């Protein structure tokens, strides 16, 4: 049964908390189970290895630490890591060198104007700084319209051409009302352009629907029908609505020393990321949560099979709307204190870049 952090705080005295904290920090630093003799040297107060062993036995009874194999040392359990992260983790600021590197590389990529390049650079940066895998999961972007027009294809059909501020172009076919003239086609294009340019598709639909009464007074019947058809066109999903996932640094998580079952689990994780299973739920968690989220081991079903830890932070668009998450996938012995602020800072820089590139409607 999983216990809340406050439960452990209530049963552990100051000495037990200090021994547990030192054990976890040593394990995260080395990846090696920690013995009582090593721990006694790390403590600020003088304590014999025998006394440390007694405390470690209590910590093991609580399920916070365990012996991963026949070694005399102990390592934190998943429950122990969660307790450490929630109650003892001391997170500082990103050091100036890393801040400069993140800002410089992302701002340099932002100058090229493609969001995909920006997100790919963020994923690569996080991989390099963490020695894990950098991951970015992005929602299907709601296009911010730069231009819209109708082009007649034949007597009964026209093409609606939608151009986004990021250069994305979508073409959609719609039926023309009988007797529709070229001037009415132009009038409908001009009317829609006046209200939709600079807005997302969702915002454009809302504004046009709110103006239906005014439309009937301003437009003749045929033009009104095409405007209605245009509004319906804006409601159609363009392209694949599933999230985009970018993973860089896979090789950091796969090495020649891994056991065959560990290698298989890690490859299955990457296959699940590629298939996008569970990503929408993860994005939903990001929208509901605030700031950096840390998933350890089996706490998130998408990553549970691999036994990885995942540190994620949401990033936002110019309208302060969560449009994706980015972060780091790594072993459970990640350096949480160093990586958490790096992920948070990178998400903030990406949000700033997206705000500059996509002004509010």
N, C-alpha and C positions, 0 to 999 in steps of 0.2 A: 504493500500500500504506500503510495506517494504521500509524503508529509510536506506541509507548507514550511517555508523558510522560518517563519516566526516560531514554529514548533521546535525546530532545532535550536534556535537562539534561546529558547526558554529552558532547554535541558542542558546546554553546553555552558560551562563556566568560562571565564576569560582564558584560563590556561588551555582548555580543550579547543577553544576557537583559534587560539594562536597556533597550536600544533597543527590543527587541520589546515589553516590558511598557509602555513609554511610548507606543508606536505603538497598541497595542490600547486602552489607557485613553483616548487621544485620540480614536480612532475610535468607541468606545462612547459617548463624551461628545457628539460632534458628528455622527456618521453620515457623515462626509466622509473619503475617502481621505487619508492623511497623507503629506506630502512630506518630503524629507530636510532642507530648510531649517527647516521648522517643528519637526521632531524635534530638530535641533541646539540649538534654543532651549530645549527642554524638559528637556534632560539636565542632571544635576547637575554633570557634569564637562564642561569645554570640549572640544568636538569639532567639526571642520569639517564642512560639508554633504557634502564629497567623501568623508570617512571614513565618515560615516553611510550614504552611498549604497553603499559597499562592503559594509558589514554587511547592509544591506537586500537586496543581491543574494544574499548567502549565505542569508539567511532565506527568500528566494523560491525558491532552489534546493532548500531543505529542504521546501518546500510549506507553510510557515507563513503566508506573506503572498503577495498577488498584486495585480496591477493590474486592478480590475474593469472598466475601460474605457480609453480613450486618455489618461486623466489620468496625470500624472506621479506621483501619489500611490499609496500602497499601503494595502490593507486586509487584515485577517486572514482567512484561509480558514477553512472549518469545522474542519479539523484544527488550525489555529492557535488558534481559539477554545477547542477542547477542551483543548489543552495549557495555555492560559492559565487556564482555569477549574480544571483539576485541579492545577496546579502553582504558580500565581502569584496567584490570586484571594485578596484579603484581605477577609474578611467581618467586619464589626463587629456591634455590637448594634443593635437597633432603637432609634431615638431616642425620647425620652420622650413627645414629642407624638404620634407614631404609635402607641406602645404604649397610651397613654391613649385615643386614638380607637378603636383596634381593640377594646380591652376594653370600653369604654363602649357601643359600638354593638352588639357581639355579646351582651353581657350584657343589654342592654335588650331585644333581640329574644328572647333565651332566656326572658325573663319571660312571654312569650306562650305558651310551651309547645309550639310546633310545630317539629319538626326541620327541615321543609322551609323554614320562614321563617329559621331559623338559618343554614342552608346558603346560601340565597339572599342573605342579608345579607353573608355571608363573601365570596361571589363578587363582589358589588357593591363591597365594600370594597377587595378586591384589584385590581379594575379601576381604581378611582379612584386608588389609591396608586401603581400602576405605569404608568398611561396605556396599558395593554394590555387584553387581555380576561381577566377573572377566570373560572376554571372550577372546578366541583366535580363530582366523579364519585363517586356513592354506591352501595354495594351495596344490594340489596333487603334491608331490615332484617328480622332475625329477631325477630318480635313478642315482647315481654316481657308475659306474661299477667297481667292484673288480675282477670279473672273468666272462668269457664267454666260453662255449664249446658246441659242437654238440654231441649228443648221438644217435646212430642209433636205431630206434625202429623196423623197418623191412626193406624189400628191397626198399620200395618207400617213407618211411617217417623217419624223424629224429626230435629230440627234441632239441631246443635251450634253454640252461639253463643260465639265467642271474642272477648274484649274486651282490648285491649292497654293498657298503662300510658300510651301516648301518645294514647289515644282511638280508635285504629284498631279497627274491628269486622269480623270475618269470620264468615259463616254457611256451614255445611257440612251437607249432608243425609247421613243414614246409615240403614241398615235396622235395624229392631227385631227381636229374636228373637221367635218366636211365644209368645203368652201373657204378654208383658211387662206388668207392672203399673205404676201411677203411683208407688207407693212405691219400687219397684225403680229406676225412672227417677231419682227424687230421691236415692236412696242412691248411685247411680253418679255423679250430678252432684257430690254432696258429697265422695265419695272422690277424684275427679279434682281437684276444686278444692283439696283439702287439699295435694296434692303438686305442682300445677303453678303456682299463683299465685305471682308474683314470679320465675318462671323464664322463659327463652326457650323457644320450641317445641322446639328441639333438646335443651335441658337437661331439659325435661319428659319427652320421649320416653325419654331415657336413664334417668332416675330410675324411671319407671313400669316400664320393661323390667327393671330391676334388682330390682324388688319383686314380680316375677311369682309367686314361691313364696309370699310372704306374702299376696298377693291371694287365692290359692286357699283359704287358711285363713280369711280374713276375710270373703269374699263368697260368696253363693250362686251357683249355676251361671248363672242368667239374668243376674244383675248383672255377673258376671265377663265374660260375652259382650259386654255393652254397654261395659264398661270397655275390653275389647280393641278394640272398634269405635272407641271414643274415641281410643285410642292410635294406631290406623291413621289416624284423621282428623287428628291432629296431624302426621302424616307427609306429608299432602297439601300441595303448594305452593299458597299463596294468592296470587292476582293474578299479575301479570307479574314473572318473576324477573330480568328484565334490569336493568342498572344505571340509575340516575337520573342525568341530566346537566343541570347548570345552567350557562349561560354568560351573563355580563353584560359589557357594554362592547364588543360586536362592532364598533361604529362606530369605536372607537379604532384598529382594524386595517385599516379600509377608508376610503380617502379619494379625493378627486377627482383627485389627481395620480398615482394608481397606473396602471401600464400595464394594458392589457386582459387580458394573460395572468396578471399578478399578481392582479388582481381575481378572475379565474376560479378560480385556485388557492385563494384565501382562501375563496371561497364554497363550493368543494368541501370544504374542511376543515370548515366549519360543517355542511354536509350530512352528512358522515361522523360528526360528533359527534352529530347528531340521530338518525342511524340506529343509533348505538351500536356500529358496527363497530369492533372492536379494543379496546373499553373493558375487557372482562373480562381481556384479556392485560395491560393497563396496571395494573389493580387487582392482578393476580397479581404483577407486578413490585414494586408498593408493599408487598405483604405480605412478600415475600422480602427487600426492601432495608431499609435503616435511614436515617431522616432524609430530608433534601431530595435529590431527584434532578433533574439538569439534562440535558435532551435538546436537542441542537443540530442544526438542519437535518434531515438524513435519518437521524439515529440512531434514531428511533422511526418505524415505518412509518405510524402514524396521522397524524403531523404532517409526514411527509417531503415530501408533495406541495406543501405551502404554503411550505416552507423556513423555518418558524418555529422559534423556540426556546421551550421549555416548562420551567418550573420548578415542580416538584410536591413536595408533602410529604404523607405519610399522616396521617390522624387516627383516633383510637381510641374505642371505647365504654367503658363502666364496667368491662368485663371485660378491658381492655387488649388488645382484639382490633381489628385494622385493619378498618374498615368503609367506608373511602373515601379519596380523595385530593383535595386542593385545590391551586390554584396559579394561575399566570399564563401566558398565551400572548402572545407578542410577537415582534417582529423579532429577528434574531440579534444585533443590537446593543443588547440589553437592558442596563440597568444592573444587572448580576448582583450586585455587591457590596452594593447597597442593597436589591434585591428578594428575594434569598435569605433574609436574616434576617426580612423581613416575612412571607414565606410560612411560614417555620418557626414564627414566633411566633403567627400566625393559626391554624395547625393545632393548636398546643398549647392555645390558648384554646378552640377548638371541642371538643377532647378533654375539657377540664375541664368545659365546659358539659354535654356528653353524660354525663359521669360523675355530675354532680349530678342530672341528670334521670332517669338510669336506674341505680338502685342495683344492686349485685351481688346475685345470687340467694343 
